[in-house]
Amino acid sequence: MLELIVMGGPLMIALVIESVLALAIAIDRFVAFRANGKIDVRTMRAKMLALLREGRDQDALGLCFSTPGPVSAVVAAGLQSYLNHRDHTKRVDSLRAVVQDAMQDYSHQAVQAVGNRLNVLAFIGSSAPLFGMTGTVTGMISSFNAIAGAGSMEGTVVAAGISEALITTAAGLLIAMAAVIPYHYFTARAERIETEVVEAAAELLDFITIHHSRLGE
């Protein structure tokens, strides 16, 4: 492996750094999404709404705080805003708007945390082939310089430059695939979590609309 890196020329240093970064980020995001996947969000949402219907507001809030993950965090922000403003706001639409704003503000942070460092994977996926192609060009330049210096087309003269060209090209493409495939997979998982956040927020807003309307009758 070390011999290939040396044969690939100086641009292999950048490719090696990108490969290490891609691997580290992929492992980090895999662990994070796996932990999030173990959280039963639907059960948490059902229990929270059941507690709210029973008037156990603090228990519902405690359930949200004790459940890890972005969905419960966003709902907790909305529920806390609801409990703080419900006695001071008579109009349902005003209360709903306040709670919705609280959840939207927090959801931006939660969604960004879910997609943390995925932009680095995207950058690696797009830049690694460019480094590889640049290595191809520099390798061919080395080959032509060797030919010009030797005044012949012997294989030993051009072998080093061609090796550099092929190694960097292959490395760039392999690293790009190693970054792009996890990027798309994790992006799909992040979008699914974002959808769950929207659904949970909508459920809480619907409960507030119905429950507060009944209190006002």
Protein Blocks (a to p, Z undefined) as FASTA:
>chain_A
ZZmmmmnojmlmmmmmmmmmmmmmmmmmmmmmmmmmmpcfklmmmmmmmmmmnopamlmm
mmmmmpgcjklmmmmmmmmmmmmmmmmpmblklmmmmmmmmmmmmmmmmmmmmmgoklmm
mmmmmmmmmmmmmmmmmmmmmmmmmmmmnopabfklmmmmmmmmmmmmmmmmmmmmmmmm
mmmmmmmmmmmmmmmmmmmmmmmmmmmmmmmmmmmZZ
